[in-house]
Amino acid sequence: MQSLNDFSFSGGDSFVQSLEQLYGGQTGVYGARARDTFDALGRIRELHAKDYSPANGADYGGNRFARELRLSAQLIKARVGVEAITVDLDGWDSHLSQGPLISPLMRRLASGLTAFRRELGSAMRQTTVVVMSEFGRRVSENSALGTDHGRGGAMFVLGGDGAEGRVIADWPGLKRDALVGPGDLPVTTDFRDVVASVLRRHAPDADMAKVFPGHTPKPLGQADGNA
């Protein structure tokens, strides 16, 4: 789906009513899942009928990343059963001319997250945002005024419980003897440990061995439970 308007059953209202009648008398898992689906459809129909306006004066802007964050906030507030959402902001592969490329992306990321947090307000206490990349960048600049693929990077975790504004890191510095390989930051924290800390908060009964096969997550300071 590209928007809430794409969430619908083909066939119109009469088809939906026929399905509701068909599953209305069902018991067990099929009946429960069908009713959940019809409830979600009903709530999203209500959203269709309204001219949605972000709350708390949040101003997302018009770029695709902002629109997807706005849609994410709308889904969370609609309470249709959303558990996890992924949003991509691409274009960071900065092998050349990194400055002009990265600066607007950083502003787009920051302004989008600011608007999202502002709109959700108190709902951020039950919401955690994790910002991460699939790989880091080389420390030194290359001959094209960019940076090549590296190892260690940074992750950001945004919540609403007052535990923000902290850095959790084993920072080795940028001196040459602290780098690895051809000049990369070493990986000192496994990204799975960060994600596991968030998962423990939102799904404390989750089987970590199944979620992270072959890895035993390690707590990250106070992030475990306060992500």
Salt bridges, closest charged atoms under 4 A:
ASP13 OD1 - ARG45 NH2 2.93
ASP36 OD2 - ARG33 NH1 3.98
GLU68 OE2 - ARG64 NH1 2.83
ASP93 OD1 - HIS95 NE2 3.19
ASP93 OD1 - ARG137 NH1 3.03
ASP93 OD1 - HIS149 NE2 3.05
GLU119 OE2 - LYS77 NZ 3.05
ASP148 OD1 - HIS95 ND1 2.92
GLU164 OE1 - ARG117 NH2 3.05
ASP184 OD1 - ARG138 NE 2.54
ASP190 OD2 - ARG192 NH2 2.83
ASP193 OD1 - HIS215 NE2 2.82
ASP224 OD1 - ARG200 NH1 3.67
